[in-house]
Amino acid sequence: MRVRQGKALGDIDRLQEVGSVSLVIDARSYNSNIGLRDQDVQEYYLEVQQYPVIRFDSTGIQEIERPPSPEDRACGAGKIYGPTPKARQFRSIQ
């Protein structure tokens, strides 16, 4: 998926205490390179016509490796936004 906007904040020495991550993701950009799977995920799971944007805001940083690694983890919850006034919430992401 393509990140439209992203921000990571924090003090490198105190990331677990003060760190945060915010992402805005283009739900329509989901691509597994398997056409039927992409269609199913976009239509039935992400419902990209109704909810084209996914927003993730972390609630904490769980694991930190020195030097920083792609395996570092942020946890949080997100909402899928669309033209309807209600935002659909989904479970925490790690």
C-alpha positions, 0 to 999 in steps of 0.5 A: 500500500502507498503511504500518502502521508506519514510522521514519526516523532520521538526522542531516540533515547526515549522512544517507548515513552514518547514516540508516536507514528501517524500514517495516512494510507491510500487503500486503493493502492493495495497490490499483491500482484495477484489480480483476483486477490487484489479485487477481493481484498479491495472490494470485500475487505477494505471496501475501497469505494466507500473507504478510500483512506486508512489512517493509523495513529500509534498508541505506543512503541513496543520494541526498539532495536539498536541500530533501528530495524524494520522489525521495530514495532508500533502498536495502535488503532486505525480508522478507515475513512470515506465520504460517509460521516462514519469512520469504520474502526479496525483492530490494533496493528503491529 
